[in-house]
Structures are given as structure tokens and as C-alpha cells.
């Protein structure tokens, strides 16, 4: 169960860093609006590095879990479990980012509608 929780939390943290930086650079009322691709790429890399430092044995995405299955390192049932927990972690990370930037998203949508 520890491995599955690590997959969930690691994927959620990676998505918070990655999607969060893109929301921060794209949305108009944010501190780093218009920072550019280099800022986004660097933050993604930082986020993935932090996740792998905290959880060094996780796959981070179902594609890596599939490779581990093909290599015989995990069973098919474990592959399914890992993939489900990673998808839940991805959704959890996206929800966290949406909550963090909800005001900016709403402001942007009202400007697009008008």
C-alpha cells in the first residue's frame, strides 16, 4: 500500500508543479504571467526532480509501469493498481491547481464570454 500511496502523491505533486506553472504563466492576473517557455520547462524539471528525490522508486506514469510489467518487474495486477493510483494522483493534482487558481480561471472565462 505504501508504494501505491507514493505513486498517487508523486504524480499529484508532479502535476501541481507542471500544470501550476503553466497556469501561472498563461493566466493574466498571476505573478509570473508571460514568463515564457524556459521558466515553464525549468519548473517542470524542478518538480520532477523533487518528486523523484522524495519518492525514488515510483514510476510516475502508467507508461513506465507498463514497461516495468513488460520487463517482468511487476505483475499485471500490480500494473493495474499502480496505473489507477497514478491517474487518481493526476486528477488530484489538477484539482489542487484548479482550486489554487479558481479566481483567475473564473476571471478569464468571464472575459472570454464578453
Buried (B, 14 or more C-beta within 10 A) or exposed (E): EEBBEBBBBBBBBBBBBBBBBBBBBBBEEBEBEEBEEEBBEEBBEEBBEBBBEEBEEBBBBBEEBBEBBEEEEBEEEBBBBBBBBBBBBBBBBBEBBEEBBEEBBEBBEEEEEE
